[in-house]
Amino acid sequence: MKISLLGGGRWGVALSCHLGRLGHEILVYDRNESVVKLINEGIHPYIEGISLKNVRATHYLEDIEKYSNYVLIALPVQAIREIIGRLDLSKKKVISASKGLEIGTYKRVSQIIKEIHNSAQVFCLSGPSFASEVSKGLPTALVLAGEDHEQIRKIRDIFFSENFRIYLSTDIVGVELGGALKNVIAIACGISDGLGYGENARASLMTRGLTEMVRIGVKVGAKRETFYGLSGMGDLFLTASSTQSRNRTFGFMIGKGTPPQKAFEEIGQVVEGAYTVKAVKKLSDHLDVYAPISEAVYKIVVEGEDLKSVVKSLLLRPPKDEFETI
């Protein structure tokens, strides 16, 4: 099967690598001509020693539009609106593998796509997945969400392999929010680790952060149980605890005393949570939802408030019932 893919970054190329191994023909769009050149030479541009099979690349968007009825999106969320606005995705099956919320509108990726291309069928692929491990064919489990039961099963079969398990969900709101909100909690966990607060603190932040994710998600119509699955708890656990995580690394550097902007520049890749936290702040204010961990990250990363003062005020909050009514 032919599949178009927007985004020649680590995650996009990792998905191309996986799909190519299964015999699908992939055409990747990237605006960076050096990335396009490497992919067309069969070389993974970011992970040494990984070769690409059945994968080609282009820096012309019109090639993507004509290539396939299936379009996979693996772009930074803040770039999606501009790029898909230059395409005609009507009547196509669009699968978002991007995680985050749009700054300003606090919209999920499926909402952005449907706003621009109302007749497109939209699906979401999310869960705990580092690009380097998917590229190498290591075991991974993800969740695919969509409203069309027959079509999500077809898409599952396109991706499914012994080392790439796909579970199904009809809760696209919860699956997308889990992938977005966990990045902010991962930054908080990184800050805690950088401050040397230990593993007890990280476990507490992950658990209370998950509660925060559920609180926001349920308020906008997501199913509570979705956040206890792969796209919520699974992705949060991976992103908040691994040194491979850009969001956790970003927070860790801040905890060690690096100013947020300098940390962002030194990482040199997209730190989606640094953008998402702005949208989460706006969304939680709009919903009047209590989200103290996300708010603390916002104060540190966006407003530049003193790190130790923000952390101290977070720790001194009066404890509530663990399972408060939402």
C-alpha positions in Angstrom: 0.0 0.0 0.0 1.1 3.6 -0.7 1.1 6.0 2.2 2.0 9.7 2.3 3.8 11.1 5.3 4.2 14.7 6.4 7.3 15.2 8.5 10.8 13.9 8.0 11.9 14.3 11.6 12.9 11.4 13.9 9.3 10.3 14.5 8.2 10.6 10.9 11.2 8.7 9.6 10.8 6.0 12.3 7.2 5.4 11.3 8.4 5.3 7.6 11.1 2.8 8.6 8.5 0.5 10.3 6.0 0.7 7.4 8.6 0.2 4.8 9.8 -3.0 6.5 6.2 -4.2 6.2 6.3 -3.7 2.4 4.3 -0.5 2.2 5.6 2.3 -0.1 6.1 5.5 1.7 6.6 9.0 0.4 7.9 11.5 3.0 7.5 15.3 2.8 10.2 17.4 4.5 11.1 21.0 3.7 14.8 20.3 4.5 16.5 19.3 1.2 19.4 17.6 3.0 17.0 15.3 4.9 15.2 14.5 1.6 18.5 13.6 0.0 19.5 11.2 2.8 16.1 9.5 2.8 16.3 9.0 -1.0 19.8 7.5 -0.5 18.1 4.9 1.9 19.8 6.4 5.0 18.0 7.2 8.2 18.9 10.9 8.7 18.9 10.8 12.5 19.7 7.3 13.7 23.1 5.8 12.6 23.1 2.3 11.1 19.4 2.3 10.2 18.6 1.8 6.5 15.3 2.7 4.9 13.4 0.3 2.6 10.5 1.3 0.4 10.8 4.9 1.5 11.2 7.9 -0.7 11.2 11.7 0.1 10.2 14.9 -1.5 10.2 18.6 -0.6 7.2 19.3 -2.9 3.8 19.1 -1.1 1.9 18.5 -4.3 3.7 15.1 -4.6 2.2 14.1 -1.2 -1.3 15.1 -2.2 -1.3 12.9 -5.3 0.5 9.9 -3.9 -2.0 8.2 -1.6 -5.5 8.4 0.1 -3.7 7.7 3.4 -1.8 10.7 4.9 0.2 10.2 8.1 1.1 13.4 10.0 4.3 13.5 12.1 4.9 17.2 12.2 5.4 19.6 15.2 1.9 20.6 16.2 2.6 24.3 15.8 3.5 23.7 12.1 0.5 21.6 11.2 -2.1 24.3 10.3 0.2 26.1 7.9 1.3 22.9 6.1 -2.0 21.2 5.7 -3.6 24.5 4.7 -1.6 24.2 1.5 -3.0 20.7 0.7 -6.3 19.3 -0.4 -7.0 16.5 2.2 -10.7 16.2 1.4 -11.9 12.6 1.2 -8.5 11.4 2.5 -7.8 9.2 5.6 -5.6 11.4 7.8 -3.8 9.8 10.7 -2.2 12.1 13.2 0.9 10.8 15.0 1.7 14.3 16.4 1.3 15.1 20.1 0.4 18.5 21.4 -2.1 21.3 21.5 -2.1 24.4 19.3 -1.0 27.6 21.0 -3.7 30.3 20.9 -6.6 28.0 20.0 -5.7 25.1 22.4 -7.1 22.8 19.7 -6.2 19.2 19.3 -4.7 18.0 16.0 -7.9 16.3 14.8 -9.7 19.6 15.4 -7.2 21.5 13.3 -7.5 19.0 10.5 -11.3 19.0 10.5 -11.5 22.8 10.7 -9.5 23.0 7.4 -10.6 19.8 5.7 -14.1 19.0 7.0 -14.6 16.0 4.7 -11.4 14.2 5.7 -11.6 11.2 7.9 -9.3 11.7 10.9 -7.6 9.2 13.2 -5.0 9.5 16.0 -2.1 7.2 16.7 -0.5 7.7 20.1 1.2 5.9 23.0 4.7 5.3 24.5 7.1 5.3 21.6 10.6 6.6 21.2 11.5 7.0 17.5 14.9 5.3 18.0 13.3 2.1 19.2 10.6 2.0 16.5 13.3 2.6 13.9 15.2 -0.5 15.2 12.1 -2.6 15.2 12.0 -3.0 19.0 8.6 -4.1 20.6 6.1 -1.1 20.8 2.4 -0.9 21.6 0.3 2.1 20.6 -3.4 3.0 20.5 -5.3 4.1 17.3 -8.4 6.2 17.8 -11.2 7.0 15.4 -14.9 7.1 15.0 -15.1 4.8 11.9 -14.9 1.2 13.4 -14.3 -0.5 10.0 -11.6 2.0 9.0 -9.6 1.9 12.2 -9.4 -1.8 11.8 -8.0 -1.4 8.3 -5.5 1.1 9.5 -4.5 -1.2 12.4 -3.8 -3.9 9.9 -1.6 -1.5 7.9 0.7 -0.9 10.9 0.4 -4.1 12.8 3.4 -6.5 13.1 4.9 -8.8 15.7 6.8 -5.9 17.2 4.3 -3.1 16.6 1.0 -3.8 18.4 -2.0 -1.6 17.8 -4.9 -1.4 20.2 -8.2 0.4 19.2 -10.2 3.2 20.7 -13.2 5.4 19.7 -12.1 8.1 22.2 -10.0 10.3 19.9 -10.4 13.2 22.4 -8.8 11.3 25.3 -6.1 9.7 23.1 -5.0 13.1 21.7 -5.2 14.8 25.1 -3.1 12.1 26.8 -0.4 12.5 24.3 -0.4 16.3 24.7 -0.8 16.8 28.4 1.8 14.2 29.5 4.6 16.3 27.9 3.9 19.1 30.4 4.0 16.6 33.4 7.2 15.1 32.0 8.8 18.6 32.1 7.7 18.9 35.8 9.3 15.5 36.5 12.5 16.5 34.8 12.7 19.7 36.9 12.2 17.6 40.0 15.0 15.2 39.0 17.3 18.1 38.1 16.7 19.6 41.6 17.7 16.3 43.1 14.3 15.6 44.7 14.6 11.9 44.1 12.4 9.1 42.8 9.7 9.4 45.5 9.0 13.0 44.2 9.0 11.8 40.6 6.5 9.1 41.3 4.2 11.5 43.2 4.4 14.0 40.3 3.5 11.4 37.8 0.6 10.1 39.8 -0.8 13.6 40.6 0.0 14.7 37.1 -2.1 11.9 35.7 -5.0 13.0 38.0 -4.6 16.5 36.4 -4.7 15.0 32.9 -7.9 13.1 33.8 -9.5 16.2 35.3 -8.9 18.3 32.2 -9.8 15.4 29.8 -13.1 14.5 31.4 -14.1 18.2 31.4 -13.9 18.3 27.6 -15.6 15.0 27.0 -12.8 12.4 27.1 -13.4 9.0 28.7 -11.7 8.7 32.1 -10.4 5.1 31.4 -8.5 6.3 28.3 -6.0 8.1 30.5 -5.2 4.8 32.3 -4.2 3.2 29.0 -1.3 3.5 26.5 -1.9 7.0 25.4 -2.2 8.3 29.0 -0.4 6.5 31.8 1.7 4.5 29.4 3.1 7.5 27.5 3.4 9.5 30.7 5.5 6.8 32.4 7.9 6.6 29.4 8.2 10.4 28.8 8.5 11.4 32.4 11.1 8.8 33.4 13.5 8.2 30.5 16.7 10.1 29.7 15.7 9.7 26.0 12.7 12.0 26.6 13.3 15.6 25.2 10.6 16.9 27.6 12.0 15.3 30.7 15.6 16.4 29.6 14.3 20.0 29.1 12.9 20.0 32.6 16.1 18.4 34.0 18.3 21.1 32.6 16.0 23.8 34.0 16.2 22.0 37.4 19.9 22.1 37.2 19.8 25.9 36.7 19.8 26.3 32.9 17.4 29.1 31.8 14.5 27.7 29.8 15.4 29.4 26.5 19.0 28.2 26.7 17.9 24.7 27.5 15.6 24.7 24.5 18.4 25.9 22.3 20.9 23.3 23.6 18.5 20.4 23.0 18.2 21.6 19.4 15.0 19.7 18.7 11.3 20.4 19.2 10.3 20.2 22.9 6.6 19.9 22.3 5.7 20.3 26.0 7.3 23.8 26.1 4.7 24.9 23.5 1.8 22.7 24.9 2.1 24.2 28.4 0.9 27.6 26.9 -2.2 25.9 25.5 -2.8 23.9 28.6 -2.7 27.0 30.7 -5.2 28.7 28.5 -7.4 25.6 28.3 -7.4 25.0 32.1 -8.2 28.7 32.8 -11.1 28.5 30.2 -12.5 25.3 31.8 -11.8 26.5 35.3 -10.0 23.3 36.0 -7.5 22.9 38.9 -4.1 22.1 37.3 -1.4 23.1 39.7 1.5 21.1 38.2 0.9 22.4 34.7 0.5 25.9 36.1 3.8 25.6 37.9 5.5 24.5 34.7 3.9 27.5 32.9 5.2 29.9 35.5 8.7 28.6 35.2 9.0 28.0 31.5 6.9 30.8 30.1 6.7 33.6 32.7 10.3 33.0 34.0 9.4 33.0 37.7 12.0 31.9 40.2 12.3 28.1 40.1 12.6 27.5 43.9 9.8 29.9 44.8 7.4 28.2 42.4 8.4 24.7 43.6 8.0 25.7 47.2 4.5 27.1 46.6 3.5 23.9 44.8 4.8 21.8 47.7 3.0 23.9 50.3 -0.5 23.5 48.8 -2.9 22.1 51.3 -3.5 18.4 50.4 -7.0 17.4 49.2 -8.8 14.1 49.1 -6.8 11.8 46.7 -9.9 10.9 44.6 -11.8 14.2 44.5 -15.1 14.4 42.7 -14.7 16.0 39.3 
